[in-house]
């Protein structure tokens, strides 16, 4: 309820990361299954999770849209709590 809207509101991420677009598919209903794989979620070291680190506001790895600091904190907390589908 808190994570998926980060990706979807105002096409924040889904302008590119949509069905048929760039992976992962972050559209509503598809996002959880798309990111809940080892490629995007690192349960041992949450900070190294690509879904967190790549669009993090403190990095230069993602030139397009980035998370705000509060969005990044929510994503990190979600991963640290097990990246549950709730």
Biopython code that builds the backbone (N, CA, C, O; Angstrom):
import numpy as np
from Bio.PDB.StructureBuilder import StructureBuilder

atoms = [
    (1, "UNK", "N", (0.818, -1.207, 0.000)),
    (1, "UNK", "CA", (0.000, 0.000, 0.000)),
    (1, "UNK", "C", (0.858, 1.267, 0.000)),
    (1, "UNK", "O", (0.385, 2.331, -0.401)),
    (2, "UNK", "N", (2.094, 1.168, 0.437)),
    (2, "UNK", "CA", (2.968, 2.341, 0.450)),
    (2, "UNK", "C", (4.018, 2.306, -0.650)),
    (2, "UNK", "O", (4.457, 3.356, -1.121)),
    (3, "UNK", "N", (4.422, 1.125, -1.060)),
    (3, "UNK", "CA", (5.529, 1.001, -2.008)),
    (3, "UNK", "C", (5.075, 1.140, -3.454)),
    (3, "UNK", "O", (5.638, 1.934, -4.207)),
    (4, "UNK", "N", (4.075, 0.386, -3.843)),
    (4, "UNK", "CA", (3.627, 0.420, -5.233)),
    (4, "UNK", "C", (3.255, 1.834, -5.707)),
    (4, "UNK", "O", (3.566, 2.184, -6.845)),
    (5, "UNK", "N", (2.604, 2.649, -4.881)),
    (5, "UNK", "CA", (2.303, 4.018, -5.326)),
    (5, "UNK", "C", (3.553, 4.861, -5.622)),
    (5, "UNK", "O", (3.491, 5.780, -6.440)),
    (6, "UNK", "N", (4.664, 4.566, -4.980)),
    (6, "UNK", "CA", (5.903, 5.299, -5.276)),
    (6, "UNK", "C", (6.250, 5.127, -6.747)),
    (6, "UNK", "O", (6.658, 6.078, -7.412)),
    (7, "UNK", "N", (6.088, 3.927, -7.242)),
    (7, "UNK", "CA", (6.442, 3.620, -8.623)),
    (7, "UNK", "C", (5.397, 4.109, -9.618)),
    (7, "UNK", "O", (5.725, 4.437, -10.758)),
    (8, "UNK", "N", (4.137, 4.159, -9.184)),
    (8, "UNK", "CA", (3.040, 4.439, -10.107)),
    (8, "UNK", "C", (2.538, 5.877, -10.129)),
    (8, "UNK", "O", (2.109, 6.350, -11.181)),
    (9, "UNK", "N", (2.575, 6.580, -9.013)),
    (9, "UNK", "CA", (2.038, 7.942, -8.972)),
    (9, "UNK", "C", (2.760, 8.853, -9.958)),
    (9, "UNK", "O", (3.989, 8.922, -9.973)),
    (10, "UNK", "N", (1.993, 9.535, -10.764)),
    (10, "UNK", "CA", (2.528, 10.473, -11.755)),
    (10, "UNK", "C", (3.527, 9.821, -12.706)),
    (10, "UNK", "O", (4.441, 10.476, -13.206)),
    (11, "UNK", "N", (3.344, 8.521, -12.950)),
    (11, "UNK", "CA", (4.278, 7.786, -13.809)),
    (11, "UNK", "C", (5.713, 7.921, -13.318)),
    (11, "UNK", "O", (6.649, 7.931, -14.117)),
    (12, "UNK", "N", (5.884, 8.023, -12.006)),
    (12, "UNK", "CA", (7.216, 8.228, -11.446)),
    (12, "UNK", "C", (8.227, 7.247, -12.025)),
    (12, "UNK", "O", (9.297, 7.653, -12.478)),
    (13, "UNK", "N", (7.900, 5.977, -12.012)),
    (13, "UNK", "CA", (8.787, 4.955, -12.569)),
    (13, "UNK", "C", (8.166, 4.271, -13.779)),
    (13, "UNK", "O", (8.871, 3.806, -14.675)),
    (14, "UNK", "N", (6.841, 4.216, -13.793)),
    (14, "UNK", "CA", (6.146, 3.454, -14.823)),
    (14, "UNK", "C", (6.126, 4.135, -16.193)),
    (14, "UNK", "O", (5.609, 3.565, -17.153)),
    (15, "UNK", "N", (6.673, 5.327, -16.296)),
    (15, "UNK", "CA", (6.820, 5.918, -17.622)),
    (15, "UNK", "C", (7.722, 5.026, -18.473)),
    (15, "UNK", "O", (7.519, 4.913, -19.682)),
    (16, "UNK", "N", (8.707, 4.399, -17.855)),
    (16, "UNK", "CA", (9.617, 3.482, -18.551)),
    (16, "UNK", "C", (9.391, 2.032, -18.123)),
    (16, "UNK", "O", (9.381, 1.126, -18.957)),
    (17, "UNK", "N", (9.209, 1.819, -16.820)),
    (17, "UNK", "CA", (9.097, 0.468, -16.258)),
    (17, "UNK", "C", (7.646, 0.019, -16.241)),
    (17, "UNK", "O", (6.991, -0.025, -15.199)),
    (18, "UNK", "N", (7.166, -0.314, -17.437)),
    (18, "UNK", "CA", (5.779, -0.737, -17.615)),
    (18, "UNK", "C", (5.763, -2.036, -18.415)),
    (18, "UNK", "O", (6.790, -2.473, -18.933)),
    (19, "UNK", "N", (4.591, -2.642, -18.507)),
    (19, "UNK", "CA", (4.439, -3.860, -19.284)),
    (19, "UNK", "C", (4.893, -3.594, -20.718)),
    (19, "UNK", "O", (4.382, -2.695, -21.386)),
    (20, "UNK", "N", (5.850, -4.381, -21.176)),
    (20, "UNK", "CA", (6.388, -4.198, -22.515)),
    (20, "UNK", "C", (7.494, -3.161, -22.599)),
    (20, "UNK", "O", (8.042, -2.921, -23.675)),
    (21, "UNK", "N", (7.829, -2.540, -21.464)),
    (21, "UNK", "CA", (8.881, -1.522, -21.430)),
    (21, "UNK", "C", (10.140, -2.079, -20.786)),
    (21, "UNK", "O", (10.444, -3.265, -20.909)),
    (22, "UNK", "N", (10.856, -1.219, -20.110)),
    (22, "UNK", "CA", (12.095, -1.587, -19.437)),
    (22, "UNK", "C", (11.793, -2.414, -18.180)),
    (22, "UNK", "O", (10.893, -2.069, -17.415)),
    (23, "UNK", "N", (12.537, -3.495, -17.966)),
    (23, "UNK", "CA", (12.393, -4.296, -16.744)),
    (23, "UNK", "C", (12.996, -3.560, -15.570)),
    (23, "UNK", "O", (13.972, -2.831, -15.746)),
    (24, "UNK", "N", (12.447, -3.724, -14.367)),
    (24, "UNK", "CA", (11.270, -4.515, -14.019)),
    (24, "UNK", "C", (9.973, -3.761, -14.328)),
    (24, "UNK", "O", (9.949, -2.533, -14.404)),
    (25, "UNK", "N", (8.916, -4.524, -14.501)),
    (25, "UNK", "CA", (7.577, -3.967, -14.725)),
    (25, "UNK", "C", (7.044, -3.500, -13.371)),
    (25, "UNK", "O", (6.734, -4.328, -12.514)),
    (26, "UNK", "N", (6.935, -2.203, -13.169)),
    (26, "UNK", "CA", (6.511, -1.641, -11.888)),
    (26, "UNK", "C", (5.057, -1.191, -11.882)),
    (26, "UNK", "O", (4.644, -0.432, -11.006)),
    (27, "UNK", "N", (4.281, -1.652, -12.851)),
    (27, "UNK", "CA", (2.873, -1.282, -12.898)),
    (27, "UNK", "C", (2.095, -2.004, -11.801)),
    (27, "UNK", "O", (2.504, -3.064, -11.325)),
    (28, "UNK", "N", (0.973, -1.415, -11.411)),
    (28, "UNK", "CA", (0.114, -1.986, -10.381)),
    (28, "UNK", "C", (-0.260, -3.413, -10.747)),
    (28, "UNK", "O", (-0.690, -3.689, -11.867)),
    (29, "UNK", "N", (-0.095, -4.304, -9.801)),
    (29, "UNK", "CA", (-0.421, -5.707, -10.011)),
    (29, "UNK", "C", (0.725, -6.532, -10.557)),
    (29, "UNK", "O", (0.709, -7.757, -10.435)),
    (30, "UNK", "N", (1.716, -5.897, -11.152)),
    (30, "UNK", "CA", (2.865, -6.618, -11.707)),
    (30, "UNK", "C", (4.153, -6.353, -10.932)),
    (30, "UNK", "O", (5.094, -7.144, -11.000)),
    (31, "UNK", "N", (4.196, -5.265, -10.212)),
    (31, "UNK", "CA", (5.436, -4.818, -9.568)),
    (31, "UNK", "C", (6.011, -5.842, -8.600)),
    (31, "UNK", "O", (7.203, -6.143, -8.668)),
    (32, "UNK", "N", (5.204, -6.380, -7.710)),
    (32, "UNK", "CA", (5.739, -7.273, -6.684)),
    (32, "UNK", "C", (6.456, -8.466, -7.305)),
    (32, "UNK", "O", (7.593, -8.763, -6.938)),
    (33, "UNK", "N", (5.809, -9.151, -8.239)),
    (33, "UNK", "CA", (6.430, -10.313, -8.861)),
    (33, "UNK", "C", (7.656, -9.929, -9.679)),
    (33, "UNK", "O", (8.589, -10.723, -9.803)),
    (34, "UNK", "N", (7.667, -8.730, -10.235)),
    (34, "UNK", "CA", (8.804, -8.291, -11.048)),
    (34, "UNK", "C", (10.041, -7.964, -10.220)),
    (34, "UNK", "O", (11.162, -8.219, -10.660)),
    (35, "UNK", "N", (9.855, -7.411, -9.040)),
    (35, "UNK", "CA", (11.020, -7.014, -8.231)),
    (35, "UNK", "C", (11.402, -8.023, -7.166)),
    (35, "UNK", "O", (12.515, -7.970, -6.645)),
    (36, "UNK", "N", (10.517, -8.932, -6.832)),
    (36, "UNK", "CA", (10.810, -9.858, -5.736)),
    (36, "UNK", "C", (11.605, -11.061, -6.227)),
    (36, "UNK", "O", (11.228, -12.213, -6.013)),
    (37, "UNK", "N", (12.695, -10.764, -6.879)),
    (37, "UNK", "CA", (13.650, -11.771, -7.315)),
    (37, "UNK", "C", (15.032, -11.276, -6.907)),
    (37, "UNK", "O", (15.223, -10.084, -6.667)),
    (38, "UNK", "N", (15.979, -12.176, -6.831)),
    (38, "UNK", "CA", (17.315, -11.826, -6.352)),
    (38, "UNK", "C", (17.971, -10.706, -7.143)),
    (38, "UNK", "O", (18.825, -9.997, -6.611)),
    (39, "UNK", "N", (17.594, -10.535, -8.384)),
    (39, "UNK", "CA", (18.203, -9.489, -9.203)),
    (39, "UNK", "C", (17.913, -8.087, -8.646)),
    (39, "UNK", "O", (18.740, -7.185, -8.781)),
    (40, "UNK", "N", (16.756, -7.907, -8.029)),
    (40, "UNK", "CA", (16.349, -6.585, -7.551)),
    (40, "UNK", "C", (16.300, -6.459, -6.034)),
    (40, "UNK", "O", (16.427, -5.356, -5.502)),
    (41, "UNK", "N", (16.115, -7.579, -5.328)),
    (41, "UNK", "CA", (16.012, -7.574, -3.873)),
    (41, "UNK", "C", (17.171, -8.379, -3.289)),
    (41, "UNK", "O", (17.357, -9.548, -3.628)),
    (42, "UNK", "N", (17.942, -7.749, -2.416)),
    (42, "UNK", "CA", (19.018, -8.434, -1.706)),
    (42, "UNK", "C", (18.603, -8.480, -0.244)),
    (42, "UNK", "O", (18.786, -7.511, 0.493)),
    (43, "UNK", "N", (18.046, -9.604, 0.168)),
    (43, "UNK", "CA", (17.528, -9.702, 1.536)),
    (43, "UNK", "C", (18.640, -9.717, 2.580)),
    (43, "UNK", "O", (18.396, -9.368, 3.735)),
    (44, "UNK", "N", (19.837, -10.107, 2.206)),
    (44, "UNK", "CA", (20.952, -10.129, 3.150)),
    (44, "UNK", "C", (21.491, -8.721, 3.410)),
    (44, "UNK", "O", (21.835, -8.385, 4.543)),
    (45, "UNK", "N", (21.562, -7.913, 2.376)),
    (45, "UNK", "CA", (22.054, -6.537, 2.488)),
    (45, "UNK", "C", (21.089, -5.632, 1.733)),
    (45, "UNK", "O", (21.260, -5.382, 0.540)),
    (46, "UNK", "N", (20.086, -5.151, 2.433)),
    (46, "UNK", "CA", (19.007, -4.379, 1.815)),
    (46, "UNK", "C", (19.523, -3.173, 1.024)),
    (46, "UNK", "O", (18.978, -2.839, -0.028)),
    (47, "UNK", "N", (20.570, -2.525, 1.529)),
    (47, "UNK", "CA", (21.107, -1.337, 0.870)),
    (47, "UNK", "C", (21.662, -1.639, -0.519)),
    (47, "UNK", "O", (21.791, -0.738, -1.347)),
    (48, "UNK", "N", (21.991, -2.909, -0.773)),
    (48, "UNK", "CA", (22.525, -3.304, -2.078)),
    (48, "UNK", "C", (21.435, -3.756, -3.050)),
    (48, "UNK", "O", (21.735, -4.120, -4.187)),
    (49, "UNK", "N", (20.192, -3.738, -2.619)),
    (49, "UNK", "CA", (19.089, -4.111, -3.494)),
    (49, "UNK", "C", (18.995, -3.121, -4.641)),
    (49, "UNK", "O", (18.958, -1.910, -4.420)),
    (50, "UNK", "N", (18.957, -3.625, -5.850)),
    (50, "UNK", "CA", (18.943, -2.758, -7.029)),
    (50, "UNK", "C", (17.706, -1.864, -7.070)),
    (50, "UNK", "O", (17.785, -0.725, -7.531)),
    (51, "UNK", "N", (16.557, -2.369, -6.592)),
    (51, "UNK", "CA", (15.329, -1.574, -6.608)),
    (51, "UNK", "C", (15.428, -0.386, -5.638)),
    (51, "UNK", "O", (14.668, 0.576, -5.750)),
    (52, "UNK", "N", (16.358, -0.460, -4.696)),
    (52, "UNK", "CA", (16.613, 0.646, -3.770)),
    (52, "UNK", "C", (17.800, 1.497, -4.237)),
    (52, "UNK", "O", (17.694, 2.720, -4.328)),
    (53, "UNK", "N", (18.907, 0.853, -4.528)),
    (53, "UNK", "CA", (20.154, 1.580, -4.783)),
    (53, "UNK", "C", (20.207, 2.271, -6.141)),
    (53, "UNK", "O", (20.782, 3.354, -6.254)),
    (54, "UNK", "N", (19.629, 1.678, -7.156)),
    (54, "UNK", "CA", (19.758, 2.235, -8.509)),
    (54, "UNK", "C", (19.084, 3.610, -8.643)),
    (54, "UNK", "O", (19.725, 4.538, -9.137)),
    (55, "UNK", "N", (17.813, 3.782, -8.222)),
    (55, "UNK", "CA", (17.187, 5.111, -8.325)),
    (55, "UNK", "C", (17.304, 5.947, -7.042)),
    (55, "UNK", "O", (16.559, 6.911, -6.860)),
    (56, "UNK", "N", (18.226, 5.584, -6.165)),
    (56, "UNK", "CA", (18.412, 6.307, -4.914)),
    (56, "UNK", "C", (18.827, 7.753, -5.206)),
    (56, "UNK", "O", (19.616, 7.993, -6.120)),
    (57, "UNK", "N", (18.310, 8.713, -4.446)),
    (57, "UNK", "CA", (18.643, 10.115, -4.713)),
    (57, "UNK", "C", (20.118, 10.456, -4.512)),
    (57, "UNK", "O", (20.582, 11.492, -4.988)),
    (58, "UNK", "N", (20.864, 9.590, -3.807)),
    (58, "UNK", "CA", (22.277, 9.864, -3.529)),
    (58, "UNK", "C", (23.235, 9.207, -4.514)),
    (58, "UNK", "O", (24.445, 9.220, -4.291)),
    (59, "UNK", "N", (22.714, 8.628, -5.608)),
    (59, "UNK", "CA", (23.581, 7.968, -6.577)),
    (59, "UNK", "C", (23.467, 8.611, -7.952)),
    (59, "UNK", "O", (22.541, 9.372, -8.228)),
    (60, "UNK", "N", (24.408, 8.294, -8.784)),
    (60, "UNK", "CA", (24.393, 8.772, -10.161)),
    (60, "UNK", "C", (24.087, 7.635, -11.140)),
    (60, "UNK", "O", (24.256, 7.802, -12.348)),
    (61, "UNK", "N", (23.645, 6.491, -10.639)),
    (61, "UNK", "CA", (23.438, 5.326, -11.494)),
    (61, "UNK", "C", (22.183, 5.414, -12.342)),
    (61, "UNK", "O", (22.103, 4.760, -13.382)),
    (62, "UNK", "N", (21.217, 6.191, -11.936)),
    (62, "UNK", "CA", (19.963, 6.292, -12.676)),
    (62, "UNK", "C", (19.792, 7.742, -13.096)),
    (62, "UNK", "O", (19.558, 8.615, -12.260)),
    (63, "UNK", "N", (19.907, 7.990, -14.361)),
    (63, "UNK", "CA", (19.871, 9.375, -14.860)),
    (63, "UNK", "C", (18.459, 9.916, -15.005)),
    (63, "UNK", "O", (18.270, 11.131, -15.063)),
    (64, "UNK", "N", (17.460, 9.035, -15.065)),
    (64, "UNK", "CA", (16.083, 9.481, -15.209)),
    (64, "UNK", "C", (15.541, 9.853, -13.828)),
    (64, "UNK", "O", (16.262, 10.444, -13.024)),
    (65, "UNK", "N", (14.327, 9.528, -13.552)),
    (65, "UNK", "CA", (13.698, 9.881, -12.284)),
    (65, "UNK", "C", (14.329, 9.104, -11.137)),
    (65, "UNK", "O", (14.739, 7.953, -11.291)),
    (66, "UNK", "N", (14.397, 9.761, -9.986)),
    (66, "UNK", "CA", (14.951, 9.143, -8.783)),
    (66, "UNK", "C", (13.934, 9.234, -7.659)),
    (66, "UNK", "O", (12.998, 10.032, -7.706)),
    (67, "UNK", "N", (14.138, 8.398, -6.646)),
    (67, "UNK", "CA", (13.309, 8.484, -5.451)),
    (67, "UNK", "C", (13.621, 9.784, -4.720)),
    (67, "UNK", "O", (14.720, 10.328, -4.830)),
    (68, "UNK", "N", (12.639, 10.268, -3.977)),
    (68, "UNK", "CA", (12.918, 11.323, -3.009)),
    (68, "UNK", "C", (13.560, 10.636, -1.807)),
    (68, "UNK", "O", (13.550, 9.408, -1.724)),
    (69, "UNK", "N", (14.106, 11.394, -0.892)),
    (69, "UNK", "CA", (14.723, 10.804, 0.297)),
    (69, "UNK", "C", (13.699, 10.007, 1.101)),
    (69, "UNK", "O", (14.020, 8.928, 1.600)),
    (70, "UNK", "N", (12.479, 10.513, 1.236)),
    (70, "UNK", "CA", (11.462, 9.797, 2.014)),
    (70, "UNK", "C", (11.007, 8.524, 1.289)),
    (70, "UNK", "O", (10.742, 7.509, 1.933)),
    (71, "UNK", "N", (10.915, 8.573, -0.041)),
    (71, "UNK", "CA", (10.557, 7.377, -0.797)),
    (71, "UNK", "C", (11.654, 6.319, -0.674)),
    (71, "UNK", "O", (11.359, 5.136, -0.509)),
    (72, "UNK", "N", (12.903, 6.737, -0.754)),
    (72, "UNK", "CA", (14.024, 5.807, -0.617)),
    (72, "UNK", "C", (13.994, 5.143, 0.763)),
    (72, "UNK", "O", (14.250, 3.945, 0.882)),
    (73, "UNK", "N", (13.684, 5.912, 1.793)),
    (73, "UNK", "CA", (13.604, 5.363, 3.151)),
    (73, "UNK", "C", (12.487, 4.323, 3.255)),
    (73, "UNK", "O", (12.663, 3.291, 3.903)),
    (74, "UNK", "N", (11.343, 4.584, 2.626)),
    (74, "UNK", "CA", (10.245, 3.607, 2.631)),
    (74, "UNK", "C", (10.637, 2.328, 1.906)),
    (74, "UNK", "O", (10.359, 1.231, 2.391)),
    (75, "UNK", "N", (11.279, 2.456, 0.749)),
    (75, "UNK", "CA", (11.715, 1.287, -0.012)),
    (75, "UNK", "C", (12.711, 0.472, 0.806)),
    (75, "UNK", "O", (12.584, -0.749, 0.890)),
    (76, "UNK", "N", (13.693, 1.125, 1.408)),
    (76, "UNK", "CA", (14.693, 0.427, 2.212)),
    (76, "UNK", "C", (14.035, -0.287, 3.389)),
    (76, "UNK", "O", (14.338, -1.450, 3.654)),
    (77, "UNK", "N", (13.145, 0.392, 4.092)),
    (77, "UNK", "CA", (12.448, -0.233, 5.219)),
    (77, "UNK", "C", (11.633, -1.434, 4.795)),
    (77, "UNK", "O", (11.596, -2.439, 5.505)),
    (78, "UNK", "N", (10.979, -1.347, 3.647)),
    (78, "UNK", "CA", (10.192, -2.460, 3.112)),
    (78, "UNK", "C", (11.086, -3.664, 2.850)),
    (78, "UNK", "O", (10.723, -4.791, 3.186)),
    (79, "UNK", "N", (12.235, -3.438, 2.260)),
    (79, "UNK", "CA", (13.168, -4.538, 1.977)),
    (79, "UNK", "C", (13.684, -5.128, 3.284)),
    (79, "UNK", "O", (13.745, -6.349, 3.432)),
    (80, "UNK", "N", (14.055, -4.273, 4.231)),
    (80, "UNK", "CA", (14.569, -4.748, 5.518)),
    (80, "UNK", "C", (13.532, -5.576, 6.275)),
    (80, "UNK", "O", (13.891, -6.455, 7.059)),
    (81, "UNK", "N", (12.250, -5.299, 6.042)),
    (81, "UNK", "CA", (11.177, -6.055, 6.705)),
    (81, "UNK", "C", (10.776, -7.286, 5.920)),
    (81, "UNK", "O", (9.787, -7.935, 6.259)),
    (82, "UNK", "N", (11.524, -7.625, 4.873)),
    (82, "UNK", "CA", (11.262, -8.844, 4.138)),
    (82, "UNK", "C", (10.590, -8.656, 2.794)),
    (82, "UNK", "O", (10.219, -9.643, 2.159)),
    (83, "UNK", "N", (10.419, -7.423, 2.336)),
    (83, "UNK", "CA", (9.799, -7.127, 1.024)),
    (83, "UNK", "C", (8.523, -7.925, 0.830)),
    (83, "UNK", "O", (8.352, -8.623, -0.170)),
    (84, "UNK", "N", (7.632, -7.808, 1.802)),
    (84, "UNK", "CA", (6.393, -8.580, 1.786)),
    (84, "UNK", "C", (5.362, -7.993, 0.826)),
    (84, "UNK", "O", (5.363, -6.793, 0.549)),
    (85, "UNK", "N", (4.494, -8.848, 0.331)),
    (85, "UNK", "CA", (3.426, -8.450, -0.573)),
    (85, "UNK", "C", (2.176, -8.195, 0.265)),
    (85, "UNK", "O", (1.279, -9.036, 0.337)),
    (86, "UNK", "N", (2.132, -7.026, 0.894)),
    (86, "UNK", "CA", (0.988, -6.713, 1.767)),
    (86, "UNK", "C", (0.491, -5.302, 1.565)),
    (86, "UNK", "O", (-0.463, -4.884, 2.221)),
]
sb = StructureBuilder()
sb.init_structure("model")
sb.init_model(0)
sb.init_chain("A")
sb.init_seg("    ")
for serial, (resi, resn, name, xyz) in enumerate(atoms, 1):
    if name == "N":
        sb.init_residue(resn, " ", resi, " ")
    sb.init_atom(name, np.array(xyz, "f"), 0.0, 1.0, " ", f" {name:<3s}", serial, name[0])
structure = sb.get_structure()
